């Protein structure tokens, strides 16, 4: 789970990971290798580097300049010289910004909040990837279990067909019964083929998300103790913990500092300049020249066509945009939380009824087979009972995994999925010191 910032680009290359066996391992592996997460992390590091660039303005700027070449001087201080000399000059200058109208400080603060927004965006991307991986992981398990049901269904019909053929050979049944069972067997084999194809598609999707093909997957155990007790509690958690909302708040703080930086033009700019130079044959005068100066420099734009005022207004509108983005994010988080909450409770209730359906259909099937052997039920009754059991079990398996995924969706909606899975985010995703 450890990423090194200097190795982020290399992480985009295929890596020889061993196949994950648990959902937690699959999520951790996907976060470490998924290009979309790594791209968002690269953007975060880029903003941090921009901030370091701005902070360089706190330090003195030192420059060295050298020049040499022919210089023709026709007049100097009103005297006609008409000389061409080979001029050379070497100068060094140190400039220290003393006051910039709070621009440097504001830009540094702005980029800090922008970096924090990007960091939270990385976490949000990782959380969203985690819920995708969990869905894909559960889909593989579900598809495999449905294929097992389809295989058992085919085997059951093959056994019935063999039994009916035995009865026909003894004169206890007719060819029409064989045709009837053969038709049902063909339908069962069609369902088996569809289940096999569906599993192949789902495994391919899993491989794209996680980076390796699924092998021995283990059915995850949902930590139901983390499920909120009420919808209001779920909404409260979401507003407190969801990284997208925290990122939106950071964007608002960044625009506050952008407004502050845009007002720097309303203040004078003050700096200290220390310089020294040495040269020969300058301005038509033969010989050596040396000078040094220490200057306190003030620059103040008295009028610049309203540029600074326009910048301030532009920044104010960006803050308005950030406020509305936060409002939009809040609505989306609330909606996602409510949908996930409703799905969780509906599937819990549904699963209870589907278990009753499986139990009742299984009991009916056993009774119909016994009654068929006694001549009190027809072959069609037995075949229909088989279909009922198969459909009941298939519906139960589907809802069982959908219920687990609904729980993970609820954790994701409240910003707790990585915590619920006991997956630690890479150390590079942790907050940096300011």
N, C-alpha and C positions, 0 to 999 in steps of 0.2 A: 504493500500500500504506500510505499514511499516513492515519491517522484522528486527528481532533482530538476530545478528550473533550467539548468544548463543542458539538460538532456530531454527537454520537452519535444524538440523536433525529432529526435531519434525514436521517441515513443510512438510516433505515427507509423513506424515501420512494423511489419508483422513480427510477432514475438512468439517463441516456442512455449506457450503456456501449457501446462497439463490441464486435462479436461476437468472442469468443475463438477463436484458431486452434490453440493448443497446450494440452496438459493443464495445464501450469504456469500459464498465463494464466487458464484456467478456474478452477483451485483458488484462485488469488489473488483473483480477482474474486468468487468465492462467499464467501470469508472476509470480504471487505470489505463485503458487502451482505446476507449471510444474517441474517434477524431473530433466529434462535435464538442465534447467536454474539454479536450485538450486545446481546441481552437479558442474556446471561451477563456481558458486559463492563460493562453498566450496574450489575449487582449488585456487581461488583468495585469500581467507583467509589463506590458507596453505602457499602460497608464502610470504604473509606478515609476518606470524609467522617465516618462515625461515630467513627473513631479520632481525627480532628482535633477532634471535639466533646469527646471524653474528655480529650484533652490540654489543653483550655482550663482544666481544673481546676488545672493548674500555675500559671496566671496569676492575678493578683489580680482580684477581682470588685468592681466599683464600681457603686453604685446611688444614685439621687437620688429623694427623696420630698418631695412638697409637699402641704399640706392646708389648707383654710380652710372655716369654717362656724360656725354658732351652737353654743355649748356651755353647758349649764346645770349649775351646781355648787351643790348644796344644802349639802354639808359638805366641809370641807377641813381636815385635821389636827385633827379634833374640833370645829372651829368651824362654826357654822351661817352660811352665806353667802347662799344663795338668789339667786345672781346668774346672769344669762344674758349672756355676752359672745361677741363674734365672735372666734373663735380662729383663728390662722394659725400654720403651722409649716413650716419648710423644713429638711430634714436630708440629709446625705450620708454614705455609709458605704463604707469599703473593707475587704474581707475577704480575707486571704491564708491559704490552707490550708498548714499547716506539716507536719502528719503525719496521714495518713488510714489507717494500718494497712496501707500498701502497696497500697491499693485502686486508686488512679489509675494507678500504674505497672503493676500487674498487668492492668488492663483495657486499657491502651494496648498492652501486649505481646500480650494475647489477640486484640485486633482486628487487630494487625499479622499474626499467624499466620492469622487467618480471611481477611484480605484476600489473603494469599499463596495460601491454599487456593483462593479464588475465581479468582485470576489463573491458577493452574495448571488450574483447571476450564475457563477460557476457552480455554487452549491445547489441552486435551483435546477440547473441543467443536470447535475448528478442525481438529484432526487427524482426528476422526471425520467431520467434514464433508468433509475432503479425500479420505478413502477412499470416501465416498458419491459424490463428484463423479468420482473416477477410475473407479468402477464404471459410472456413468452414461455417462461419456465413452467408455469402451471398449464399452459396450453399443450406443451409437450406431454406432460404427465396425463392430462385429460385425453389427448388423442391416443396415447398408448393404451390407456385403460379402455377407451371406446373400441379400439381395434381388438383388444382381448375379448370384449363382449361380442363383437362381430364374429371373431373366430369361433367362440363357443356357440354362437347361434348357428353358424354353418355346421359345426360338428353335431349339434343336436338334430338338425334337419337331416344330415347324412345318416345318423343312426335311425331316425324315424323311417327314412326311405328304405334302409336295409331291412328293418323290421317288417315294413309293409310288403316288400318283395318276398320275404319269407312267408307271410300270410297268404300272399297270392299264389305262391307255389303249392301251398297246402289247400287252396280253394276257399280260404276264409276271407279273402278280400278280392277286389277287382282291379283291372288296369286303370280305371278312372281314379282310384285312390293313389296309384303310383303317379299319375299325371298331376294330380293335385299337389302331392308332396314335392314333386320335381319342380313345379312352378314356384312353390314357396322357397325351395332350396336355391333356385336361380336368383330370386329376390334377395335372399340372405347373402349370396355370393356377390351380388352387385353392391350391397351395403358394405361388405367386407372390402371390396376393391376401392370404394369411395373413401372408407376409413383409412386404408393404407396410403392412398394418394394425399389425403388431408394431413396425415402424420408427416409425410415427406416435405410438404410445403411448410408446415409449422417448424420442423427441425431446421430447415434452411433459414427461416427468419431468425431462429434462435442463434444460429451460427453467425449471422450477420451482426447481431446485437452484441454477443458475448465474445466472439472471436474464435471459438472452438465449437466443434460439433457436440451435441449433448450425448452423454454416455449413461453412466449409472446415476440418474437423478433420484433424489430423496424427497418424498413429500414433506413440505415445510409445515411447521406447527405455528399457527398464528397466535401471537401473544394478545389474547383477548382482554387481558388485564389493562392494556393501554387504550382500549376503546373508550371514548368519552361516554359518560353516563347519560348525557342528553344532547340534543341538537345545539342548545345554547352554549353548552360547555365546549362542543366541537368548534363552533364559530369563534368563541373566545380564544381557544388555542390557536386556531388558524390565524387570527389577526395578530396574535402575539409572536408566533413562531414561524410563519411562512416567509421564506427568504425573498420572495418576489415583493412582498409588502415592505420588508426592511430595505430592499434595494431601491424601491420607489421613494422611501423617506430619505435615503442617502442622496438620491438625485435632486430632491428639493433643497437639501442643505448645500449641494454643489452649486445650484443656481443662485442661492443667496450670496455665496462668495463670488460668483461671476458678476453679480450686480455691484458688489463692493469693488471688484477689480475694474469694472467699467467706469467707475467714478474717479479713477486715478488721474485722469486728464484735468480734473477740476483743481488739482493741487500743483504747486511747483515741484520740479524734479531737482534734487540737490545731490551733488557728487563731489568727491575729492579727486583731483588729478595731480599726480606726480610724474614729471617727465624730465628726461635729459637727452641731449644729442651732441654728437661731435661730427665734424666734417671738414672738407677742404674745398677751396676755390668755389665758393657759393655766391650767387648773385653778382658775378663779375669781379669779385674781390679775391685776389690771390692770398693764400695762407690758410691757417687753421681757424676753425670756428667751434666754440663750445658754449653750451648754455644749459641751464637747469631751471625748472619752475615748479612751484607748488601752488595749485589754484583751487579755490573753492568755487565750483561752477553751479549756477542756478539757471534752469530753463523753465520758462512759464509761458504756455500758449495762452495769449490773451483772446484770440479768436481763431477758430479753425473750421468755420463754416457749419457749426452745429454737430460735428462728428461725434464728440464725446456724449452729447445728449442723446443722439440716435443710438449709440452703443448701449447706453443705460436702458433705453426703452426696449431695445432688442433683447437684452438680458431679462428684463422684467417679463416680457412675453414668454421667454423660455421657462421662467419660473411658473407662469400660468399653465404652460403646457405640462410641466412636471406635476403640478397639482392635479390636473385632470387625468394624467396617466396613473397616478396613485389611486384616484377615485375609481377608475376603470379596473385596476388590478384588484381593489377591494371587492368590487362587485363580482368579478370573476372568481376570486377565492371563495367568497360567500356561496356563490352558485355551485362551485365544484364541491364544497364541503357538504352542502345540503343534498346534492345528488348522491354523493358517496354514502352519506348517512342513510338516506332513504333506501338505497340499493342494499346496504348491509342488513337493515332490519327486514326488508321484504324477502331477501334470500334466506335469512334465518328461519322465517315463518314458512317459506316455501319448502325448505329442505325437510322440515318435520312432516309435511303432508306427502312429500315424495317418498319418504321412508315408509310411511303407511301404505302408499300405493305399491311399493315393491313388495312389502310383506303380504298384502292382500292378493296381488297378482301371483306371487309364488305359491301361496296356499291354494288359490283357485286352480293353478296349473297342476299341482299335485293331485287335487281332488278330481280334476277332469281326466287325468291319466288313469287313476284308479277306476273311475266310472267307465272309461273307454274299455279297459280290460274286462269289465263286467258286462259290456254291451249296452250301457245306459247312456253313453255319449258317442257322438260321431267323431270321425277323424278331423272334420272341419273344426269342431269345438276344441280339440286338442291343439291344432295348428294355430287357431286364433288365440288360445291361451298362451302359446309360446311367444307370439308376437306381442301380447300384452306385457309379458314378463320382460322381454327384450327392451321394449319402449320404456317401461317403468325404470329399469336399471339404467338405461342410457340417460334418461332425464335426471335421475338422481346423481349420476356421475357428473353430468354437466353442471348442475346446480351446486354440487359440493365444491368444485373448483372455482366456480363463479363467486361463491360466498367468500372463499379465502381471498380471491382477488379484490372483492369489494372491501374487505378489511384493509388490504394494502392501499387501495385507492383512498380510503378514509385517512390513513396515516399520511399519505402523500398530500392530501388536501389540507391537512393541519400542520404540514411541515415537519413530520416526525418519522418518515419512512426509514431513513438510514438508522435512526436511533432504535426503531422497533425491530429492525433486522440485525442490530448489534454490529453494524458496519461502520468502521471508523473512516472518516474522510482523510485523504492524503494530508500530510502535515502542511504542505504548501497552501492548502485552502484555509488555514487558520488565520485569524486577524494578525496583521503586522504591527509592530510598534510604530507609533506616530513619530 
